[in-house]
Each structure stands twice: as C-alpha cells, then as structure tokens.
Amino acid sequence: MKILLIEDDDIKAADIINFLEKEIDEVSEISRKNSWQSGLLEILDNLIYDFILLDMSMPRYDAEFGVTNEEFEPFAGLELLKEMKRKKISKSVCVITAFDVFGKDESKITAEELNIKLEQEFSGNYKGMVYFSRSLINWKDDLKTIILKEQ
Amino acid sequence: MSNKKRHKPRKKKSTAKYSLFRRELFQNPKQLSNKLYSLKYECSYGMREHFIDKIHNGNAPGYSYIFANLVSDSLHDINKRKNVILFNPNCRFRNEMEWAYLIIKKFEKKIQTFIALKEKYEKSLVLGNITEAQSAISEINESVSFSVWGCEQELLLGEIDGGFVGNKKLLSKTAEKTNNYLMLLLIDFYSYKAEIDSSHSNFNHHLNNFIEKSHDDFLTNYLNFKLKSFYDFEGFAKLEGLHKVICIESLMSIIDLYETYIKICMIIVSSQKSVDNFSVSNILNQTANLASGINDYRINKIQLLSGNIKSLPSKSCGKIEAGLYIALDYYTLGNYEACINEIKDNFHQVCNIFESIELISKCLVHLNKNIEDYFDENYGFLIKNLLQPIYNILICEDKEKSLKIVMNTIKTMGNSLFRDCLSWFCLRHVADYNADKLYFKRMAFLNSRIKNPLSLFCYSERKEQLQYLEKIESIGLCTKTCELFKSYLNNSFDKKLLSEMPKLRKDFYQAKSISDYDLTTGLERLEYLIEGSLSLTKLDHSKDNKLLFFYYERVASCLYELYLRSEKIEKALSLFIDSYLMNNSLVLRMNKNKLKEQIDKSRTNFESNIQVVVFDYLFDSSNHSQTYISLANYLDFNNLSLPSDLISFSGNVPDHVKEINFILHKIYTKEIMKRFVRLNPNDRSKERIYVLEYLIKNKNEKTYIDEINEIIKEDNIKEKIKLVDEKKIFVDTKSILSEFDEVFSEKFIRYKKLKGLDLDFYDLEKHHSKINVISEKISEELNDDRGKKQRYIAFKELFLDYLNEFLYNPKYGLDKFLSSRIRHGILENNLSKSFKDYNLLSFKFKKDDIDYNINEYWDMLIQQFPYYENQIHYLELKLVLSNFSKKIIDKIIEAYNWVRINDEKHPTGMFDYKVLYSDTYLTSIYGLLQKNNNFTSFFNELEKLVWAQTETIVESIRDRIDSELYDYFLNSLNELKTNVTSLKIHDTVSKEIISKIKLCKTMLKTDLQTTIKWFYVRKSEEYQDFYFDELVRTCLEINSKVNNTYESLDINFHVERNIYLTGDSFYYLYDTVNILYTNAIQHSGIKNYNQLNISIHAKSMGYSDFMEYLDTDLSEYSQLWADKIGEDKSPTLCLKISNDLGNDLNPLVIQKKVENAIQMFNKYDESKEYVSKEGGTGLIKINTILKFNIPTPAYLHVYYIKNNRFNAEVFINLKNILATKEN
C-alpha cells in the first residue's frame, strides 16, 4: 500500500511515518509533502497512492517560497478535498488533526462537525478523521483501523 | 363586537370584590405598591379601567405610581418617578398594552395637541425651516410635555442647524439637565444617530458593540426598539420583548408612551401576528376607541388595513391632500409637468407625505430634468438627503451609494416622518434582502398620510385589493390610477385609458398583467420590451438614458422573476449578467439567491457557461472557493490551464469578451490565483501584470496602470523586507485598517471635529458594566460629575475599537497568528520533543484516561528480563514514568495557555492588554496624541503603542520560558532520576533511563531556545535599513518597468552611496522621491522624453556645511532651522530633482500652482481625504510625509524655476533616521 502524507509539522509527520513503517505491514511506501500545493500536485501528477493522510490546517506553499509561506490556511485540507472532487480523483483520504476546533468566529467549526461535513460532502473519498496528540496513543489504533479497513 | 361593547362598565361596580379592593387601597398605604401591582397584573380589565379612572381623578390613592411625570415640565423630571409598580417578568403582553391604552386614554387632549404640533414640526423640518421646527418642539415641550422623542428631534435640529459642533454642544447642554442613566444613554445614542456624516452601518456597529456588552435583556430590547432602523426593523417583526419596551415607556413621558404604543400597534397589524393572544382585532378595538379623541392618520390607517375598508369615510381627505391624488393621476397619464406643478404649488402642505417626494423624482426622470431646475438651495437638506439619492436610485446611477445615503437619512431622521416609507422604498430596490416584504409594505402604508392606490398590494387577497381600489375610486380619488390598477388586476384594459397613457408605461403594465394569466405570452411581451430598450440604449447614450434605465430595470426585474418562475435558468442568468455588465445597478432588484438555488439544483452542466463564473463571483465575491471552482471548470472544459489563457481564447467567443475582461479584471486576483496549484507564488505578479497589460490594450484605464505600479512597487519593497521567519508574533495592521477603513475614518473624523470644543459628557462606558440589570435600576442616577470631555470619549471608543481588531480580528489579528503560528501543534511538539526522543514520556491510551501508562520503549526493554524477580517494580517504574509524563504534559499545556490573549475565557494568557483599557493609560495617550490630526500617522502611533505593550509581554514570555519552564523541566528530570534510582529494577534498565535523562537535560536548553526565538515582535512593515541611492534606483527602475518610454529619459544621477538610513523610513522616503520624479516627467511639458533632462542629486551634508548653504542660498529659513534642531549636529540629507521645462509652459502659471499648493500646506495637511486624492496634490503629500511620517526634527522643501528648469529641493535632518551599519 502506497501512502501519501500531507503534513507541515515535522515532528508530527515523523511520529506518523514511524508508526506506519513499524506497525502496518501492508504499507509499502510512504511519501510526505509539506503544504497544500506540494500535496495537491503530488496527487494530480502521481496517481499511484492508495491512501492519503491529510492534515487540515497547513501552509499553502512549501517553505522554499519564503514570504508567501505566511499564507497559512486553516482549511487547506478541505480545499484539497474539494479540488480532488472537482477533478474527479477517487482516492481514500483520512484527515489527521491535532485540533478540536477549526477556524474562528463565523467559520468556526468543531472537529466533530467538520467530520460530519466531510462525510456528507466527500462521501466517496473521505474515510474518517483521526485525532492526533503526542501525549495520547489511541490515534495509532484509530489510524490503523481506518487504513486496514480500506485494504 | 366593538371594544366599547366588550368593556362596557360593569353594572354592579359596588360588588364585594370592587369594594374590598377599594378598601384595601385606602386602608393600608404601606401595601399600596403591592395592591397596584396586583391591579396591573392580576385584576380583570374592567377592574383596571375602573380603578385607573378613580386614581386619575384623585378618588383613589396611587397617582404617583402611575401618572407622575408622564407630563414633565423639564427634562430633569423624565424617568424620575419615585414610586414605581414593579415589572412582572412573566406578565402577558396584553396586560402591558391594555395598561398603556388606559393611561393614554386619560391624556387624549394632550396627545391631540402633540399630533398637531408634530405635523407642524415635520413640515418645517422637510422645508429646512429650522427656526420654525425648533419653535414647534418648544411648543410641544411647554404645552404637552418634555420627552425623549423631543430630545431626539432637538439633537437632529442641532445637527442640521449647527452641524456636528451644534449637535455636540446641545448634547453637553442636555446632559446638564438630567443625571438619569437611561436618559443619558439615550441622548448619547440620539446625538450619534443624528450625525449626518456618520453612516447607517457605523451607527449600527456602535450600537451593537454596546448591546453585545449589555447583559440586560430589558435594556437590549428597549434600545433595539428605540434606535435601530431600516433592515433591523425585521427584528421587531418577531415581536419578542415588546411588553418590556412598553413597560419602560410607561415610566417616561406621555409622548414617548403614545409614540411607542402606536408603533407597536403598527408592527402587530403589519406582521398580522398576535402576541400572547393579543391580536390585530384587539388593536382594532383599542385604536377605534382612541380615534374618537385623537385624530392621528396612523390610527385611521390601522383601521383601514385591519379590514375596515368599507369603513373608509366617503370624504376622506382635505383639499390639500386631494391635490396629491390629482397629481397621482397626472403621473399615471404621463402629464409630468402638471404633476410636478400640482405638488410644487402646495409643497409646504404636502412635503411631509413621502409620495410627493417620490412622485417629483419620477416626474423629473421622465422630463429629463434635474432637481435643481425645480428646487433652489433653500431645500439643501431635502435635496442632498432625499430627492437626489431617490432620483439616482430610480435612474440606476450609483444606486448602491444612493441607497446608503437613504439609509443614513432614515437613521438620522429617526422616529419621525418617512421612516417606514423610506425603508420600504429601499427594500423595493434591492431583491436579496431576506425580509418579509409584505410587513415593510404595510408599515409604509400605515406611515403614509394618503391612501395610495398602489397600496392595494398590502392586501393579499385579490378581492380585498379590488375592494380597496373601488372604495378609493368611489370617493373620487385618483380615478385614473385606480382604473389602471383594476385593469391590471383583471387583465382587461380599457382602450380609452390605454390611449391616454404613455407608451412605455402602458406596454409594461399590459405585459406584466398578462403574465399572471398566460406566462408564455407575458414572457414574450417582456422580452420584446427588453429588446426594444436595449436597442434604444445602444442608439442613444445621452438624452434618454436615464429614462431607459428607469424602465429597463423595471422590465428586466419582472422578466427575470418570470424566467425563474418558469425555470428558464440560462435565460435568467444571461439577463442578469448582460444587465450587470451594462450597468451594475440594474441587477439590484434581481434576486440572486433564487437563481443560485436553481443553478445548484439543476441537472444542466454549466461548466461551459462563462456567465456562471461571473455570476458566482457576483453572488458572493468573498466565497473564493466557489468562484475558483466555476472558473477552473470553465477553463478545464476549454482545455485552458490558467485564466490568462483566456486572452488568446477570447477570439473564439466574441460574444463573451466582456465576461472575459471582467474575469481578468475583477476575479483573477491574488485570492483566486493562489488556488491555481500550478501557478507558483513567485510568478503571481508576472501573471497579473501580463493580464493587466492586455486589459490596458483593450481599454487604457488608469486603474490598471495604477495596479501594475502597485504590484511592482510591492515586489521591490518585499525584497527589502527582512525575513525573520522565527518571529511569529505578527499582526497585519495594514489589512485591518483597510478592512475597517470606513468605520475608522468616520470615527477619526468625529474625534477630530471635537477638537477645541470644551464639551463635557458622562463617560457612560464606566457605568455600563455596573448597571447590568436596568430593570432593577430603571431610575439609576449618576452621581459623579460630567468630568469627561466628549473628545476623550470619542478617542477612547476609537482606540478600543482598534485594539479589539488588533487583538481579535479573525483574519489579521494577533490571536489568529498566535493560533496558526504557535499554538498550532508546533509549541506542544517542540516543548515535548526531547522528552519524546529519549522515551521519557509515556502515553495515555484514550483522552479520558488518567494515567500515562503506555511507554512502548520501556515495555519492550523490560520484557527482555522475564526472569526479573519482582514484577511489582515494573509497575512502580510505569507509575514513576506516568507521574513524570503527567507533570511535563500539564506544564506544556500551561505554557500553551500562556500564548493566549488574556481575557475572561483565558485568565492565564500572558498577552495581557488590560492596562491599555484603563482610564489612566488612555488619558495619558490621549494627551500624547492630542496634536496628531493626520489619519495615517495617528494610527501609526496607536500601532506603536500596542506593539510597545506586546514587546513587554513577549519579553516576559521569553523570561518565563528561559527560567520557569527550564527550571521546572530540569527539576522534574532530577526528580525522575531520584525516583528511578530508588527503584529496584534491573541495572541495565536503570542505567539506560538515567543516561537518557542526562541527554534530555543537555538538549532541553536548545529546544527552549528555539521556542524563545518565536517570541519577538514582527511588525507588518519591517524593512531592512537601506542605502538612499538604492531607494532612488528602485524608484527609477519601477517607473521604467511601468512605462518603458521612461527609459529614453536623459537622467543625470548623482546620489551619494554611503547614506544609510533606518528601514522604517523607507516607504515614506520612497513616496517622496517618487512624487518628485514623476512630477518632473509629467509636468515638464515635454512629450519627447529624449529631449527631457532630469537631474537627481542627493548628498549628506554636515551641520556647518549645511548651515552655510542655508545662509547663502535660503537665508530666510536659516534661523528657523537652527531653532528646530537646537544643539543637535546631525547631518542633513539634501535631495534635489530638477527638470527642463517645455517651451509652451508659462513659468508664471507653474509658480502660481506651486504657491497655491504651499498655501494649502497649513489648510489641508490635516485632512486624510485630501492626501488620499490624486492629481495636483503631490507637494501637499510630500509636506504631510515630512511633517507626520518621517521622525525628523527639521525639514524643508522648496520649489523654484531657474534657467527654464523646475527645481525641487528637499532637506531632511537625519537625527532619527540615520542607521548604524552592522559589521
């Protein structure tokens, strides 16, 4: 199983990759991208992945673009899912997030609400949400369950 | 059944119940309050009527509880009743309305006097006769009562007569006459509301800010009712809290009680809803009874609208009103001149009837005349605030702006005439507002003095509509108009009537009428009319365009509705977009929501339709995601990859070039660009310039050129920005100011206007928090003095608004950046990194678990020693690690919460700005900024102050991480080491843990230092220090890029290389050089740039050299300069830009222009508006920059002509802007 991880936080990404490599035998290859743009380009150009692990809030571009890296998008993952839908790309996606709440004020939405929204809007691709925390362990089981279910 | 009949006095008044109650009232004065409470809320209507009568006549005690101060001889007495019947929060609305009605009945004569004087006041107000209007209010105060209503009107007159200053003087004066909190609160709001220059949206922002802070439902309901206007009326239709409003009003004056009572009746009748079983029929009964003693047109209209059509008297209007009905018929038949004359001749009598204003405006459109042709300057207020904007709305010229003006007028004029008619007028001209339009239509009908045939649509049944028309017709009022509407309803037009009507109106009504019966024919007719209008528009762009747009808009909105009704989506879309691209005001009456719904539901594939792209943008221009999807779909469909490909593609779709240009101009901006995944951010500017160059070729508009200029400038400046990525404390203050430009500009202008006015008022802000429950402290008096200056109060509001946005703006504020850049996982991860790396942190299985029992590393290691004797020590190790993990995680969570703005929700947040809210602090900065009257520099100063506080905060966070956090982690690791050592576990395990603790300790400092680096302030404009010659070269380069013909200029460039200046002056010095350089080109009078020589010289001169230069060449400034710099001996930057002048230019004319500009320096340099204008204002802008933006103690700029060359010289003392070079 080939997995694409789109995640800007190096430490979180390392934890996830470490877990996938050690704990899920079915995983044969893991690639990682750091931003909305590099992640989306990877999906559009390389249709080889079986599963996409997606952070919700991240920068729009990789750090190499310097000042434009200030464009941090609270719903980058959602935008990416929308573009996949628009382009009719069918891939299994799991959102891994460390947040309980996303956005602010009018656009504020809880993880549970977002999960429901994603289930409704992207019922084909979206496979579930995993709550990630370095001080918890159960995210591993949750992630494993979702990935293996798609096997 | 009539009310009189229902509430017929009981025959047996002396029943035991009545007698007992009467006895109790008399016998136990201490229980009077309770008895009256019981009378109001627990007794029958008959009993209440009986005893109110007795009390009013002095035949029973309790007068002071019910009637005291309803008629007040002074403002001081209002809301000062000593004895009050307590409010029953569970009471029914019916109780309060009946109570109010019974009280009002006792003051019929007073109210009748009020109604007559009010009419006199309103007419004088419209006619601009302020003295007469003031005398009418004084008469009301003297012969009826002082009132809140009167205060509102007086403040309005103060504003109209004496402008902002007049209004504020009156506010201070009024505050001397009362110290009642509620009264002061109301007059403060009324004063704000009366300000002609403050917009409807800004006033609502001000009011909502207060309401959000108020915890008292009572007060919130009351203020909403009294102060909100226009769209916000919708809230009233919900009818919640009206019983509280009328209850408060029964404590004010009889005028306020009556006006509120009538307004509530109108609301209930218009909404056709009942509250607590108090329904339209109850209103009908009460108002029928009131009609016998009070002649108020609103009462008659309530009767008429509630179903009493037949009761309309046969002679229902006077002579003057009859003239207006005649005018209506003239209009129907197209006799516009006669219509205007009929109204104009009696204008002083009918000016308070909204229909007269609307009819005049419509006639002027048809006659293609201007308002000034009929109304002279004496009608200034009427023209500016009503006639002109209404006229513009009708002809679709700047419609949105004009609608805003009308909304401001509604706000300003408040609870007097036109309020509901104007609200309905506005609503008729916008389609998307989601309101119960029938409700507004009815409110307007009730608030108009005439029975307009057009009001037939206030009735929902056709039968009632016809009945209404027939009744009006039968009493001989505007028979032609009634006939037209009857024909329209029946779709049967009399030939004679048609022959008398103007063609456009006739065709439109016929087409509209038939569409109700035969949709297809209706559509055909309207399409035919639209085609006709379009061809006329194309033929004649001058004379009749006003009228064409007037009709086109009506026909197109009607056709659009029919398209939607028949689900002809593409046709509706096409009509919408074509109309919009012709004149964007034409679509405001078309309901976008309905079309959007149909498009979304439709199975048709719209990917190939370019108009959907434009529509999605117009539907919600802030929904970039949806706009992008439509645009990307269209591009994909046509095998194009980027929107710039549309340029070459436009030849394939010649009918949609307008749409393509619109997309390129309006839609394809940075927000949309960033969604095109293959467009790298660094190429965006290039892409945008490419598009703009194409647009310039098509239409050489200045806005395109300006945008290119701006992009290049931004890019060049960006290169100079010092990128310090580790600094994460950021606020985009530029964007905040831009987003709230209107609000902040208005507030700043208010603050400026109060300068020099020694006007006091209460600082009510301080009392809002104390008086949380107004219902319990309705008569609260303020005992402190009116010590605060109005200007200080305005300043405080401005500063706190700015601070609020700085901290909490969801897009650009500090909290957003703290969240996305620090709290977003990265802090937690960074702080726990080493503990995790050395396996010292254990985990919980689930969020809800208490213990951190999972540590795979040690679990695995321990399993290697199965022979280990005492298993219990494993468990002890797990426990030690679990406790350690808990301590560390808790501390990390604590540190996470430091990175929050300190407020009620986050008391441990270290970003604590409370000190900035204190009066002590605000007073000191108020003093500091007193003299700063320039918008930009004022806000720069505010920004600096907030940053200064932020600097202090981040310093303490750095300290806390460096000391507290470090010590805590270190101690915890030491404790862990001790605990592990004491365990009887295998040596290998023990040694490894201790070794890992040591390693973790060594790494800890590095981790914390990384975190500490984030806590430095990064301001939005942080530029690198720079060499002045770099700046000048950047300026020349940018200008050459924008206009390549500049490359042929003959330029002498002599700029010293070693002038090194501080980054914060870059932007301002750049603007100065740029203005001088572009002036030298554009005002040289030489078109062939080969022949234009420009010399640019700049050098730094030491103190004595410069003083010598001044003494020789500019001796008149020498002493002034020396005085300004005092002992300081810093060098001076001398910049000189000179250019040839064309032979056609007259040097005297240029000199005169420069002199005029110099004269303006002192007059206008304080005005933000002037500085932001373009054309002929360059020198004034330079003066403003030197005066306010560059922190220099002395500057000078001189302009002269010598040897047919224009010379500009700028001298800036470098004391505060000279930078130190880092080696």
Interface residues (C-beta under 8 A of the other chain):
Chain A: D9 I11 K12 W36 Q37 L40 L41 L44 S57 R60 Y61 A63 F65 G66 V67 T68 N69 E70 E71 F72 P74 E79 K82 E83 R86 A98 F99 K104 D105 E106 S107 Y131 S133 R134 S135 L136 I137 N138
Chain B: S625 I629 A632 N633 K674 R675 V677 R678 N680 P681 N682 K718 I721 L723 D725 F730 P810 D815 K816 S819 S820 R821 H824 G825 I826 E828 N829 N830 S832 K833 K836 L841 F843 K844 F845 K846 K847 Y852 I854 S885 I889
